[in-house]
Amino acid sequence: MTSLRRRARLALLVPAAVGVLASCGIPATGVVQAGGPAGGVVPKTRLYFVRDGALVAVRRDTDAPGDVESALRELLLGPTGAERGKGLTTRLPLLTGLPSAVPAVPAPSGGATAVPEASDGAHFLRVTAREDRISVELSAFAGELSDPGLAAAQLACTADAAQRIADPGAEPEPVTVTLPDGRHVEGAAGGCPGA
C-alpha cells in the first residue's frame, strides 16, 4: 500500500516540477540587436629585431595585421624601450631619425616662403607585390647599413610573418629585399625564428 501511495505522489509531483522548471521567468524574445558581430583576438604581427647577432621575433600590434607595408613601417620604428631593455636592437635605420619638419626656404620669386613637405618616410621604403613575389626596397635615403645581411633578414622575416597573418593556410610569397647599395637579397622563411 505504501508503494502505491508513493507512486501516486510521484505521479502528481513530476508534472508540477516540470511546470515550475519550464516557466523559470525568462520571457521568449526574438533576435535582439546588440552591436556588431563577435570578434576574436586581433592577431599580433611578428617583427624581427636583433639580439647578440641573431634574429628575435617580437609580437606587436600593428595598424593593419597582415599588411606587409604596415608591419615593415612598424619595424622601422625600432624596438620599444622595454624591448631595448631586453637587449633587442636593429640593423635598420629608424624612421624616427628622419626629420619631422623641414625648414622653410625662400620662394625663388622672392614672394611668399615655400615650405617643403616634411619627410614621413614614404620614399624611405617601397613595398611592391607582383605576381608571386614581394619586393622590399630601401632607398638610398636609408644610408649605409652596418650589417646588410642581418638588416635584409629583418625585413624579409617581418614581411613573411605579415603574410602568414593575412592568409594562414597559404605558403607566403618569396621576399626580395633591395638594399640602398642596389644589392638584392632573397628572403627565406625557413631561416626565420618561429616561422
DOLUMTI-615199 format. One line per field, with one value per residue: x, y, z of N, C-alpha, C in turn; residue number from 1; residue in three letters. Coordinates in nm, 2 decimals. Example, Ala and Ser with C-alpha at 12.3 -4.5 7.8 and 13.67 -1.06 7.14 Angstrom:
# residues 2
nx <- 1.32 1.28
ny <- -0.57 -0.22
nz <- 0.78 0.71
cax <- 1.23 1.37
cay <- -0.45 -0.11
caz <- 0.78 0.71
cx <- 1.32 1.29
cy <- -0.33 0.00
cz <- 0.78 0.79
seq <- 1 2
type <- Ala Ser
END
This chain:
# residues 195
nx <- 0.08 0.19 0.37 0.21 0.10 0.32 0.39 0.17 0.20 0.44 0.36 0.20 0.38 0.58 0.48 0.42 0.67 0.80 0.65 0.71 0.98 0.99 0.88 1.07 1.07 1.19 1.13 1.01 1.19 1.26 1.51 1.77 1.91 2.24 2.48 2.79 2.92 3.05 3.39 3.72 4.03 4.26 4.51 4.86 5.14 5.45 5.75 6.09 6.37 6.71 6.93 7.23 7.35 7.17 6.84 6.54 6.21 5.94 5.62 5.38 5.13 4.99 4.89 4.75 4.70 4.86 4.92 5.19 5.34 5.26 5.36 5.63 5.69 5.63 5.84 6.06 6.04 6.18 6.30 6.10 6.12 6.11 6.17 6.43 6.55 6.56 6.77 6.73 6.80 6.84 6.93 6.86 6.80 6.63 6.29 6.22 6.44 6.43 6.39 6.12 6.02 6.08 6.30 6.18 6.22 6.32 6.10 6.16 6.08 6.09 5.87 5.61 5.70 5.82 5.74 5.88 5.76 5.73 5.93 5.80 5.89 5.80 5.94 6.14 6.11 5.99 5.73 5.64 5.40 5.41 5.28 5.40 5.56 5.71 5.85 6.08 6.21 6.48 6.55 6.82 6.82 6.81 7.07 7.40 7.42 7.50 7.51 7.43 7.33 7.20 7.02 6.86 6.75 6.59 6.39 6.29 6.20 6.00 5.82 5.74 5.62 5.40 5.26 5.18 4.98 4.78 4.70 4.67 4.68 4.81 5.11 5.36 5.46 5.77 6.03 6.20 6.46 6.59 6.87 7.01 7.25 7.19 7.21 7.06 6.87 6.75 6.48 6.43 6.19 6.23 6.46 6.38 6.32 6.07 5.90
ny <- -0.12 0.12 0.16 0.20 0.45 0.60 0.60 0.73 0.99 1.06 1.06 1.28 1.49 1.50 1.62 1.87 1.97 1.98 2.18 2.40 2.43 2.47 2.72 2.94 3.22 3.36 3.55 3.47 3.58 3.76 3.80 4.00 4.30 4.39 4.53 4.49 4.20 3.92 3.94 3.82 3.77 4.01 3.94 3.95 4.10 3.96 4.10 4.14 4.17 4.22 4.04 3.98 3.93 3.77 3.69 3.78 3.72 3.94 4.00 4.23 4.48 4.61 4.86 4.74 4.43 4.17 4.32 4.38 4.62 4.79 4.64 4.65 4.92 4.96 4.80 4.96 5.16 5.08 4.90 4.90 5.09 4.90 4.67 4.73 4.73 4.46 4.39 4.40 4.51 4.69 4.64 4.82 5.14 5.39 5.51 5.71 5.87 6.03 6.36 6.55 6.79 7.03 7.29 7.62 7.76 8.04 8.15 8.12 8.33 8.55 8.60 8.48 8.25 7.93 7.62 7.31 6.97 6.77 6.50 6.19 5.94 5.81 5.78 5.63 5.36 5.11 4.90 4.63 4.42 4.17 3.95 3.66 3.74 3.94 4.25 4.44 4.75 4.94 5.28 5.49 5.69 5.57 5.53 5.39 5.06 4.89 4.62 4.46 4.21 4.10 4.31 4.29 4.04 4.09 4.25 4.07 3.85 3.98 4.07 3.82 3.71 3.88 3.82 3.56 3.61 3.73 3.53 3.25 2.97 2.96 2.93 3.16 3.43 3.46 3.68 3.96 4.16 4.48 4.65 4.97 5.00 4.88 4.61 4.29 4.08 3.76 3.66 3.40 3.20 2.98 3.04 3.20 3.27 3.10 3.08
nz <- 0.00 0.08 -0.12 -0.34 -0.27 -0.27 -0.54 -0.65 -0.53 -0.65 -0.92 -0.92 -0.84 -1.03 -1.28 -1.18 -1.10 -1.35 -1.47 -1.31 -1.35 -1.63 -1.66 -1.58 -1.56 -1.77 -2.04 -2.37 -2.65 -2.96 -3.21 -3.08 -3.14 -3.07 -3.12 -3.31 -3.49 -3.32 -3.23 -3.25 -3.10 -3.20 -3.43 -3.36 -3.51 -3.60 -3.55 -3.65 -3.46 -3.34 -3.14 -2.98 -3.23 -3.37 -3.51 -3.35 -3.28 -3.21 -3.08 -3.19 -3.19 -3.49 -3.72 -3.93 -3.92 -4.10 -4.32 -4.52 -4.57 -4.35 -4.14 -4.19 -4.17 -3.90 -3.80 -3.87 -3.69 -3.48 -3.18 -2.88 -2.57 -2.36 -2.50 -2.59 -2.34 -2.30 -2.45 -2.72 -3.05 -3.37 -3.71 -3.89 -4.03 -3.85 -3.88 -3.70 -3.69 -3.90 -4.04 -3.89 -3.96 -4.21 -4.27 -4.36 -4.69 -4.89 -5.14 -5.49 -5.64 -5.48 -5.34 -5.14 -4.87 -4.94 -4.82 -4.79 -4.81 -4.52 -4.43 -4.43 -4.44 -4.66 -4.90 -4.82 -4.79 -5.00 -5.09 -5.29 -5.44 -5.67 -5.89 -5.80 -5.59 -5.33 -5.32 -5.15 -5.10 -4.99 -4.99 -5.12 -4.94 -4.69 -4.62 -4.54 -4.44 -4.13 -4.10 -4.36 -4.44 -4.21 -4.17 -4.40 -4.36 -4.13 -4.25 -4.45 -4.30 -4.13 -4.33 -4.43 -4.20 -4.17 -4.40 -4.34 -4.14 -4.29 -4.47 -4.33 -4.42 -4.65 -4.84 -4.79 -5.01 -5.18 -5.07 -5.18 -5.10 -5.16 -5.11 -5.00 -5.14 -5.38 -5.39 -5.41 -5.20 -5.13 -4.95 -4.71 -4.57 -4.41 -4.26 -4.06 -3.72 -3.55 -3.77
cax <- 0.00 0.27 0.43 0.11 0.08 0.44 0.38 0.07 0.26 0.54 0.29 0.15 0.49 0.67 0.43 0.43 0.81 0.83 0.58 0.78 1.11 0.97 0.85 1.16 1.06 1.26 1.03 1.06 1.21 1.31 1.65 1.80 2.03 2.32 2.62 2.85 2.94 3.16 3.53 3.81 4.16 4.32 4.64 4.97 5.24 5.58 5.86 6.22 6.48 6.84 7.00 7.35 7.38 7.07 6.71 6.45 6.07 5.86 5.48 5.34 5.01 5.01 4.76 4.67 4.77 4.86 4.97 5.34 5.40 5.24 5.45 5.77 5.70 5.64 5.98 6.15 6.03 6.28 6.25 6.04 6.21 6.11 6.24 6.57 6.59 6.58 6.88 6.70 6.84 6.80 7.04 6.80 6.79 6.50 6.21 6.22 6.56 6.41 6.34 5.98 5.98 6.19 6.30 6.13 6.32 6.26 6.05 6.25 6.03 6.10 5.73 5.58 5.80 5.78 5.77 5.88 5.69 5.80 5.96 5.73 5.95 5.73 6.04 6.24 6.08 5.89 5.69 5.56 5.36 5.39 5.25 5.42 5.68 5.70 5.98 6.10 6.33 6.52 6.61 6.95 6.80 6.83 7.21 7.47 7.38 7.61 7.51 7.33 7.27 7.10 6.91 6.77 6.68 6.48 6.29 6.23 6.12 5.89 5.73 5.69 5.53 5.28 5.18 5.12 4.86 4.69 4.65 4.75 4.69 4.89 5.26 5.39 5.53 5.91 6.05 6.33 6.50 6.69 6.94 7.04 7.36 7.15 7.22 6.93 6.88 6.63 6.44 6.39 6.11 6.29 6.56 6.32 6.28 5.92 5.83
cay <- 0.00 0.24 0.17 0.26 0.58 0.67 0.61 0.83 1.12 1.09 1.09 1.42 1.58 1.52 1.72 2.00 2.01 2.01 2.30 2.51 2.44 2.52 2.86 3.00 3.36 3.42 3.56 3.44 3.70 3.73 3.84 4.13 4.36 4.44 4.56 4.42 4.06 3.89 3.95 3.74 3.84 4.06 3.88 4.04 4.08 3.93 4.19 4.07 4.25 4.15 4.03 3.90 3.89 3.67 3.75 3.75 3.76 4.01 4.02 4.37 4.53 4.70 4.93 4.65 4.30 4.10 4.41 4.38 4.75 4.83 4.57 4.70 5.06 4.94 4.75 5.07 5.25 5.02 4.84 4.99 5.10 4.77 4.57 4.76 4.68 4.31 4.37 4.40 4.62 4.67 4.68 4.90 5.28 5.42 5.62 5.81 5.95 6.12 6.49 6.56 6.91 7.07 7.44 7.69 7.82 8.15 8.12 8.17 8.46 8.65 8.62 8.40 8.15 7.80 7.52 7.18 6.87 6.70 6.36 6.09 5.80 5.74 5.74 5.56 5.22 5.08 4.76 4.60 4.28 4.14 3.81 3.56 3.78 4.07 4.33 4.55 4.83 5.06 5.38 5.54 5.78 5.49 5.53 5.27 4.97 4.83 4.47 4.45 4.07 4.09 4.41 4.23 3.93 4.15 4.29 3.96 3.77 4.05 4.06 3.68 3.69 3.96 3.74 3.45 3.65 3.76 3.40 3.15 2.84 2.97 2.95 3.30 3.46 3.49 3.83 4.01 4.29 4.56 4.73 5.10 4.99 4.81 4.46 4.21 3.96 3.68 3.61 3.26 3.19 2.88 3.09 3.30 3.20 3.10 3.07
caz <- 0.00 0.08 -0.25 -0.43 -0.23 -0.32 -0.69 -0.67 -0.50 -0.76 -1.04 -0.91 -0.83 -1.16 -1.37 -1.12 -1.11 -1.49 -1.50 -1.24 -1.42 -1.76 -1.66 -1.49 -1.56 -1.88 -2.15 -2.50 -2.73 -3.09 -3.22 -3.02 -3.20 -2.96 -3.16 -3.42 -3.48 -3.23 -3.29 -3.17 -3.07 -3.32 -3.43 -3.35 -3.61 -3.56 -3.61 -3.62 -3.42 -3.33 -3.01 -2.99 -3.37 -3.42 -3.52 -3.24 -3.31 -3.11 -3.13 -3.18 -3.26 -3.60 -3.77 -4.02 -3.92 -4.23 -4.42 -4.52 -4.55 -4.22 -4.05 -4.21 -4.11 -3.75 -3.77 -3.89 -3.57 -3.39 -3.06 -2.78 -2.46 -2.29 -2.59 -2.58 -2.21 -2.31 -2.53 -2.87 -3.13 -3.51 -3.80 -3.99 -3.99 -3.79 -3.93 -3.60 -3.71 -4.02 -3.99 -3.89 -4.02 -4.30 -4.26 -4.48 -4.78 -4.96 -5.27 -5.59 -5.70 -5.38 -5.28 -5.02 -4.84 -4.97 -4.71 -4.84 -4.74 -4.42 -4.47 -4.34 -4.47 -4.78 -5.00 -4.75 -4.80 -5.10 -5.09 -5.41 -5.46 -5.81 -5.92 -5.69 -5.51 -5.27 -5.32 -5.04 -5.14 -4.90 -5.08 -5.08 -4.82 -4.57 -4.59 -4.54 -4.33 -4.06 -4.13 -4.46 -4.44 -4.10 -4.20 -4.50 -4.29 -4.05 -4.34 -4.52 -4.20 -4.09 -4.44 -4.43 -4.08 -4.20 -4.50 -4.27 -4.08 -4.40 -4.52 -4.26 -4.48 -4.78 -4.84 -4.82 -5.13 -5.15 -5.05 -5.23 -5.04 -5.23 -5.01 -5.05 -5.24 -5.50 -5.38 -5.39 -5.11 -5.13 -4.81 -4.70 -4.45 -4.33 -4.18 -3.96 -3.60 -3.52 -3.89
cx <- 0.09 0.34 0.34 0.09 0.21 0.44 0.28 0.12 0.36 0.47 0.24 0.26 0.57 0.61 0.44 0.57 0.85 0.77 0.66 0.91 1.10 0.94 0.94 1.16 1.14 1.17 1.09 1.08 1.26 1.46 1.67 1.92 2.11 2.46 2.66 2.87 3.06 3.29 3.62 3.93 4.22 4.47 4.75 5.08 5.37 5.68 5.99 6.32 6.61 6.88 7.12 7.38 7.28 6.93 6.62 6.31 6.01 5.72 5.44 5.21 5.05 4.88 4.68 4.74 4.75 4.91 5.12 5.39 5.38 5.33 5.59 5.79 5.71 5.79 6.08 6.14 6.13 6.21 6.20 6.15 6.22 6.18 6.39 6.63 6.61 6.69 6.85 6.74 6.79 6.93 6.99 6.80 6.65 6.42 6.21 6.34 6.54 6.36 6.19 5.93 6.11 6.18 6.25 6.24 6.25 6.21 6.14 6.21 6.05 5.97 5.72 5.69 5.74 5.83 5.77 5.81 5.78 5.82 5.89 5.79 5.89 5.83 6.15 6.23 5.97 5.86 5.60 5.53 5.34 5.38 5.28 5.54 5.65 5.84 5.98 6.23 6.36 6.59 6.75 6.94 6.82 6.98 7.27 7.43 7.50 7.62 7.40 7.26 7.16 6.99 6.81 6.69 6.57 6.37 6.21 6.15 6.00 5.78 5.66 5.59 5.39 5.19 5.11 4.99 4.75 4.62 4.72 4.77 4.78 5.04 5.29 5.48 5.68 5.93 6.19 6.35 6.61 6.74 6.98 7.16 7.32 7.15 7.09 6.96 6.75 6.60 6.40 6.32 6.17 6.40 6.51 6.28 6.13 5.84 5.76
cy <- 0.13 0.26 0.23 0.41 0.66 0.70 0.72 0.97 1.16 1.13 1.23 1.52 1.60 1.62 1.86 2.05 2.05 2.15 2.42 2.53 2.50 2.67 2.93 3.15 3.43 3.43 3.52 3.57 3.66 3.77 3.98 4.18 4.43 4.47 4.48 4.27 4.04 3.89 3.87 3.83 3.88 4.00 3.99 4.00 4.05 4.03 4.13 4.18 4.16 4.15 3.94 3.85 3.79 3.74 3.70 3.81 3.83 4.03 4.16 4.39 4.62 4.76 4.83 4.52 4.23 4.19 4.42 4.52 4.81 4.77 4.62 4.84 5.05 4.89 4.87 5.18 5.20 4.96 4.94 5.00 4.97 4.67 4.60 4.72 4.53 4.28 4.36 4.53 4.60 4.70 4.77 5.05 5.30 5.53 5.74 5.91 6.05 6.25 6.49 6.69 6.96 7.23 7.50 7.75 7.93 8.10 8.18 8.31 8.58 8.67 8.54 8.29 8.01 7.70 7.38 7.08 6.81 6.56 6.27 5.95 5.74 5.70 5.66 5.41 5.20 4.93 4.73 4.46 4.26 3.99 3.72 3.60 3.92 4.13 4.44 4.62 4.94 5.15 5.42 5.64 5.71 5.49 5.40 5.19 4.90 4.68 4.44 4.31 4.06 4.19 4.35 4.11 3.98 4.19 4.17 3.88 3.85 4.05 3.92 3.66 3.77 3.88 3.62 3.48 3.67 3.63 3.29 3.01 2.84 2.98 3.09 3.32 3.49 3.64 3.86 4.15 4.35 4.66 4.87 5.10 4.92 4.66 4.40 4.09 3.89 3.63 3.47 3.24 3.08 2.93 3.19 3.22 3.21 3.09 2.94
cz <- 0.00 -0.05 -0.35 -0.40 -0.28 -0.47 -0.72 -0.65 -0.61 -0.89 -1.04 -0.90 -0.95 -1.25 -1.31 -1.12 -1.25 -1.52 -1.43 -1.31 -1.56 -1.76 -1.56 -1.49 -1.67 -2.00 -2.28 -2.58 -2.87 -3.09 -3.16 -3.08 -3.09 -3.00 -3.28 -3.39 -3.38 -3.30 -3.19 -3.13 -3.20 -3.32 -3.42 -3.46 -3.55 -3.63 -3.56 -3.59 -3.40 -3.18 -3.02 -3.13 -3.43 -3.42 -3.40 -3.28 -3.19 -3.17 -3.09 -3.25 -3.37 -3.65 -3.86 -4.02 -4.05 -4.34 -4.42 -4.50 -4.41 -4.12 -4.06 -4.16 -3.96 -3.72 -3.78 -3.78 -3.46 -3.27 -2.96 -2.67 -2.38 -2.37 -2.59 -2.44 -2.20 -2.40 -2.68 -2.93 -3.28 -3.59 -3.91 -3.94 -3.94 -3.85 -3.83 -3.62 -3.83 -3.96 -4.00 -3.95 -4.10 -4.29 -4.38 -4.56 -4.86 -5.10 -5.38 -5.65 -5.60 -5.31 -5.15 -5.00 -4.87 -4.86 -4.78 -4.75 -4.64 -4.47 -4.37 -4.37 -4.59 -4.89 -4.94 -4.77 -4.91 -5.10 -5.21 -5.42 -5.61 -5.83 -5.80 -5.61 -5.45 -5.27 -5.22 -5.08 -5.04 -4.99 -5.03 -4.96 -4.69 -4.53 -4.59 -4.42 -4.26 -4.08 -4.23 -4.46 -4.33 -4.12 -4.30 -4.44 -4.20 -4.14 -4.40 -4.42 -4.15 -4.20 -4.45 -4.32 -4.11 -4.30 -4.43 -4.19 -4.18 -4.45 -4.46 -4.33 -4.60 -4.75 -4.87 -4.95 -5.09 -5.15 -5.10 -5.17 -5.12 -5.13 -5.08 -5.16 -5.37 -5.50 -5.35 -5.30 -5.11 -4.99 -4.81 -4.57 -4.36 -4.23 -4.07 -3.84 -3.58 -3.65 -3.91
seq <- 1 2 3 4 5 6 7 8 9 10 11 12 13 14 15 16 17 18 19 20 21 22 23 24 25 26 27 28 29 30 31 32 33 34 35 36 37 38 39 40 41 42 43 44 45 46 47 48 49 50 51 52 53 54 55 56 57 58 59 60 61 62 63 64 65 66 67 68 69 70 71 72 73 74 75 76 77 78 79 80 81 82 83 84 85 86 87 88 89 90 91 92 93 94 95 96 97 98 99 100 101 102 103 104 105 106 107 108 109 110 111 112 113 114 115 116 117 118 119 120 121 122 123 124 125 126 127 128 129 130 131 132 133 134 135 136 137 138 139 140 141 142 143 144 145 146 147 148 149 150 151 152 153 154 155 156 157 158 159 160 161 162 163 164 165 166 167 168 169 170 171 172 173 174 175 176 177 178 179 180 181 182 183 184 185 186 187 188 189 190 191 192 193 194 195
type <- Met Thr Ser Leu Arg Arg Arg Ala Arg Leu Ala Leu Leu Val Pro Ala Ala Val Gly Val Leu Ala Ser Cys Gly Ile Pro Ala Thr Gly Val Val Gln Ala Gly Gly Pro Ala Gly Gly Val Val Pro Lys Thr Arg Leu Tyr Phe Val Arg Asp Gly Ala Leu Val Ala Val Arg Arg Asp Thr Asp Ala Pro Gly Asp Val Glu Ser Ala Leu Arg Glu Leu Leu Leu Gly Pro Thr Gly Ala Glu Arg Gly Lys Gly Leu Thr Thr Arg Leu Pro Leu Leu Thr Gly Leu Pro Ser Ala Val Pro Ala Val Pro Ala Pro Ser Gly Gly Ala Thr Ala Val Pro Glu Ala Ser Asp Gly Ala His Phe Leu Arg Val Thr Ala Arg Glu Asp Arg Ile Ser Val Glu Leu Ser Ala Phe Ala Gly Glu Leu Ser Asp Pro Gly Leu Ala Ala Ala Gln Leu Ala Cys Thr Ala Asp Ala Ala Gln Arg Ile Ala Asp Pro Gly Ala Glu Pro Glu Pro Val Thr Val Thr Leu Pro Asp Gly Arg His Val Glu Gly Ala Ala Gly Gly Cys Pro Gly Ala
END
